[in-house]
Every structure is written in structure tokens, then in C-alpha cells.
Amino acid sequence: MKVLIRAALGVIAALMAAVLTIMAIVLVDDDSAKATALSDGGGGLRGVPAEFRTWILKADKECTQPEMTPALLAAQLYQESKFQTDPDKATSPAGAMGPAQFMPGTWATWGRDADGNGEASPWDIGDAVMAQGRMMCSLLKQAKNSGFSGDTRALALAGYNAGWGAVERFEGVPPKSFANGETYNYVQIILSTMSKFQGPSLLQVSGSGDGPDAVRRASTRLGTPYAWGGGGPNGPSTGFCDGTNGYLNGKCSASSTIGFDCSSLVEYAYWPSIHLPRTAAAQYGATSDHAVSRQDLKVGDLLFWSHGGSGSIYHVAMYAGDGNVVQAPRTGRNVEVAPLTSAMPESDYYGATRP
């Protein structure tokens, strides 16, 4: 059905191309978006970690139910685990495991070795997302055939959360009185947050190579909170306070915030191909033999700010093109796209390097 719909829309899409181009330019001029209007083939997703994106799109493609969308799967994963893969953060009191929160018995039905590593595990992102997609696809079909009133997606989500038996019992989404409203709220939250994940990333990057790939990977983390000392190659994590950094309104914010600081975001972005050190100063030291002038910046170049000399570097960001950077700025803020000229104090700009 999806294929037929997409084919039928092909002619309309072609006729609308010029209009869409004009719209894209208008969107780029919106200061609140701070977006770069280039193509990255984002697949209609934004705000999704890079390591989940490919699998979500694959799971959606393999389902023939038109109600299935990448945004639905993404919103469900966010509600289930906030894209966490750490056993300490993605194991429920009831025993549900992994980013898609599968119980052992349910995993035995839907789990497969989708990533080909020789093991079917609810902790493997590919295995978990593909199993989530198969289960949701089946539930969507079951919901349409049930004859129950209401949104097909809502019925399927309720079945995922509480089991299809609960949907049959109430002939629809269980009411607030069921399970202290857990299933009811689960459905409402996911359907209301789908729009957060719809459409291309606010930062879209063209080109190939380590630099553009790194910026694309960083762009999937736009909106992630800043956490001093938090984050790393595997994604965001809680940070710590060191007596000076990590505090917000006099309280240690970093220790309770899952996020990135400036250098861990850069480390995460480049890690699949280049293993950079952890701190901004060390990243400068590791790349300073490839200095780049400000006039010759390319997407993915590292930008540094200092209070005076290489020993006082305090911030690193990544050049995103068109005079913008992607960065984790400071405690109380989120990963963002910002103009290079105002990302940090202009007088503190120290230089750029190319990993």
C-alpha cells in the first residue's frame, strides 16, 4: 500500500519541486530554526540518534501497514527508553530490557539477529528496533481487523504496552483506571510527540567524508542537554561537577542530567572513523598539525576558543557550513546550531583544525 501511495504521489511531488525549494529557503531564513538548507537524505526523521536512524527506516520499510511511520517508531522508542542502551538505564523494574523494552517472553517471539553479529539480543540496537517494528506491524494489522473503534495506531500501541488481551478486554485503548493510567498515558504521549521526530533534521548536511559524516551524526543529537563531563563515543550520559563546572542556579546539574559536554559531542560525532581524545584541549593537541584558516573552513572542522593560549582552551565546536557551528554550549543549554560569530565570545576564538 505504501509503495502504491508513494508512486501515486510521484507526479505531484515533481510538480511541487519548485514550490518546495522556495519553502526550504524561507525556512532557512527563520532565525529560530538556525538551519542549514542542504540535503542529507534524512528519511523524514529528526532528533533521532544516528545509530538508531538506519534501523528505524529499515523497520518502517519492511512493514506494509500504511499507519506505520518512522516517526511513530521513533516516538515509541523515546517513550520506552529515550534511546538508552545502558542496562542500568534501560532495564525496567518489571524486567523489560533494551531500547525497545522487551520482556523475555515477548522477545522470544519477536527477537531476531537483525544485525548479523551472531546473537539475537534486545540490547543490540538493530535487533531491538527490527523486533519492535515487526511487533508493531503485526499489532497494526490486528487492530484494523479487530473492528474496535479508535485510532489504529493507538490500539497497536496499547497492545505493545499492555498486551493485546487488555485491548480486547476493553474493546479499545484501556481507560485511565487501568494500571494507574500507564497504558492510556503511554498511548497519548507517543501520539502527541510524533511530530517532534517528523521531517528532516534541523541541520542538513551535504557531501561525504569524515567531516560531513561527523556533523550529520552530531546533528542527530540536537536538543540533547549539556552535561559537564557527560557523554562519550556511545552517546549521552550523566556528568559530574568539579567545584566550578556543572552547576545551575547553585546546584549540581550535571550529575542528574543525561547529555554531552562540548568535547564529548565532538568525540561522539567522529568516533566511528576517527578516535579523538576526550577533552577540548586534548582534541586541539591531537589535530593542531592540521590547522585551518577561518577563510578555508570545511564542514566538520574543529573550532576552538581559549582564555589565552593552547593551554587554556575551554570550548570546541564543529563547523556546520554557511557560517554555522554545531555545539554543546554550556550548562543549562542544549546541543544546538549557532552562528560561528556568536557561538562563544569572538575575542576568545583561538583557531580551527581538521581531524
N, C-alpha and C positions, 0 to 999 in steps of 0.2 A: 504493500500500500504506500509506504514512504517513497519507494522508487517511482511509482506512478505519479504521486503528487509532485515530487521534485521535477520529474520530466515535464509535467503539465505547466509548471511554473517557469520552465526554462525560457520560453518566448517572452513572458512578461519580464523576467529578470533582465533579458537582453535589452528590452525597450526602456527599462528603468535605469540602465547603467549610468547615463549622463546625469540623471537626477541624483542618483546615489553619490556620484562623485562630488557634486556640488554640496550635498548634505554633509559629506565627510569633511569638506573644507570648512564649513560652518562650525562643525563640532570641534575641529582643531582650534578654532579661534576662541572657543569658550575657555576662559581662564580657569574656571572651576575644574574643568576636566584635565587640563595640563597634559594633553595627549599628543603623541606624535603620529601623524596620519601616514603610516606605511603599512605594508601588508605582511603579516606573519602567518597566515593560514591558521588562525586561532580556532577554527572549528566551532564558532559560536559559543565559546566559553570564555569567561574571565574570572579572575580571583581563584583559580584552581591551581594548586601546586603542580609544577612541571611533571613530576614523577607520576601523578595521577591522570594527567590530561589524556595521554595516548590511550590508556586503558578505558577511560570513560567513553571516549569517542568510539572505540572498538566495540565496547559493550552495547552502546546505543545502535551501532550499525548492524549488529547481529540480531537485534530484536525487530520483528516485523510489526509490532504493535505501534500505531502512529502516536499513541499517548506517551510513549517513551521518548524522552529527550535528554540530551547531555545535561541540561540544567537541572532536570529532575534528579538524576543520579548524583550530581554534584551537591545539590542542596541536601539530599538524604545522607550522603557521606559526611557532610559538615555537621549535620544534626547528630549522627551516630557517634562521631569521634573527633570532629574538627580536623580531619585528615591526619590523625595521630597514628603512628606505628610503634610507639614505645609501649611495651607490655605494662609498664607502671601507669600509663595514662590511658590505655585503650583496652583495659580489662574491667568489665562491669562487676558489681557485687554478685550478680546472678550467674556470672561465668561466661558472658558473651565476650568474644575475642576479636581483636584486629580492627582495622579501619572501618569495616562494614558490620562489625559487631555480630558475628555468627556464634550461636550456641553450638556445642559439639554435635548434637544430633542433627541439627539443620545443616551444618557444614558437611556431614556425611552424605547428605542428599545432593547438595549443590556444588560442593567443592571440587575443583579440577586443578591440574598442574598447568595453568594457562601460560605461565612464563617460561616453561620448559627447563626448570632448574632441577628436575628430578623429584620434587616434593610438592604435594598439594597442601598449602598452608594458609590459614586465614590471616597470617601476618604478612604474607607476600602481597604487595600491592596489586600486582596483576591477577593473582589467583582470587583475591578478595573482591576486586571490582567486577571481574567477569562473573563470579558466582552471584554477586549482588544483582548484576544485570540479568542473568538467567532467571533468578528467582522473581525479580520484579516483572520481567516479561511474562512469565507464567501467571503471576498474580493479576496482571492487567487483563490478560485473556480470560482468566477465571472470573474477574469482576464484570467484564462485559457480558459473559454468558450467564451470570447469576440472576439477572433480572432485577437486582436491587437498585433502588433509586440513589441518585447522588453522583458525584464526580468519580469517574472510573479510577483516576489516579489516587483519590482519597481512599477508596475501597482497597486498592492494592497496597498502599502504604500502611493502612490499618492491619491488613493481613501480614505484612512483613513484621510489624511491631508486636502484634498480639497473637498472630496465628489466624488462619482463615476460619477456624472454628468460632472465634469471637465475632467475626463479621457475620457469619451465618446465624449465630445466636441472636444478634440484634438486627439482622437483615439490613445492615449498613454499618457505617462507622460507629463503634461503641461510644456511648454518651460520656459526658464528664463524670458521671457517677461510677463508671467502670474504671477500676485500677487507679483510683485517685486522679482520673483525668489524664493519665500518662499517654494513652493511645490517642485520645482526642486532641491533646495539645501537640503531640508528635506530628500528626497529620496537618494541623493548622499551621504550625511553624514552617514545615517544609514547603508547603504550597505558597506560603507568603514570602519565603526567602528565595524562591527560584529565580526571581528577577535579578537578584544580586549576582547570579552566575551566568546570565544570558548575555550574548553579544561578545564581540572581540574584546581583548584586554584593552584597558585604557592606554597602555603603551604598546604600540605595534611596531615591530622591527623588521626591516628587510635585510637581505644579504645572508651570507653563510660564513662559517668560520668560528673560531673560538670566541671572538668578541661579540658578534651578534647573538650567538647561541647563549652566551652568558647573560646578556641583557634580557633576552627572552625568558630565560629561567628566572632571573630576578623579578621580572615583571609579573610572574605568576604569584608573587608574594606581596603585591601592592595591597596596602591596608593592614598588613601584619604589624602588631605593636612593636615598639622599640623596647628591648630589654638589655640593659647593660650586662655584658658577659654572657648573654644568652645566644643560642643558635650555633649552627655548625654545618658541616657537609650534609648531614641527614635532615636538616630542616630546623625550625624554630624550637627553642626550649626555654625554660626559666633561666634567669640570670642571677646576679648577686650584687650586693652593694659593698663598696670598698672603703667607706668612710667619707668619700667625696662624690662618687658617681652612683647612679641608680636610684636616686631619691626623688620623690614627687610630693610636694607640699609637706616636707619634713619627715615623710615616711618612706621606708624602703619599698619601692615599687617593683624593682627588678626581680626580686625573689618570688613574687607571685604573678609575674607576667610571662607568658609564653611568647617569645618573639626573637628578634635579631638585634644585634648592635651593628654599627656601620661596617666593621671589618668581617663579621661573621656572614653578613649578607653577601659580600663580595666573595668570600671563601666558598659559600654555598653555590653561588652562581657559576663559578669557574670549576668547581671540583670535578665534575665528570671528565674533564680533559686536562686541566691544569691544577695541581695541588698547591695552592698558595698558603703562606703562613697564616696564623690566626689574627694577629693584631695589625692595625693600620701601619705602624712604624715598621714592622717586620715585612709587610707587603711592599712598602716602598723600598726597603733594603733589598728584597728579592727581585725587584723589577727595575731598579734605578739605572741599570746599564742600558735600558731601552727607553730613554727619556723622549718625550714628545712635546713639541711646542704647542701652544694653545691654538695657533692657526691651523695646525695639522691634525687635530683630534679626529679619531675614528671611533665608531660605536664599539664600546667595550673597554676603551682606555680607562685607566685608573687615575682619579684626580685626588690630590692631597692638599690638606690645609694644616698649617702649623703655627704655633705661637713663637717660632723662631728657630730655624734650622731643622735638619732631618731628625735630630734627637727629640724634637718637641712636636712631632706630627700628632694631631689629635683626631683627624677625621679623614675618611676615604669614601669616595662615591664612584659611580661608573658613568661614563659618558654615554648618553642615550640618543645622540643625534639632535640636529636642529637647535642647538644651544641649551639642551636639557640634560639633566642627570637623573639617575635613579639612585636613591639613597635611603638609609635608615638614619634619620637626623639626630634625634635625642629623646631622652625620657619624656613620656607624655605625648609623643607623636608616633606616627605610623610610617611604614615604608611608603615612599612617595616618589612622584616625578616632579622635579622642580627646576627652574631656570638655573643654569650654572652661575650666573651673575649674582644670585641671591641665595644659593643653597647654603652657604656659610659666609661669614664676613669676607668681602672681597679683598681686604688688606691682608688676610691670613692665607690666601691662595699660595701654595708652595710650588706646585708643578704637576705634571702628568707623566705617566709611564704606560708602556704597552706590554702586558704579560706575554 
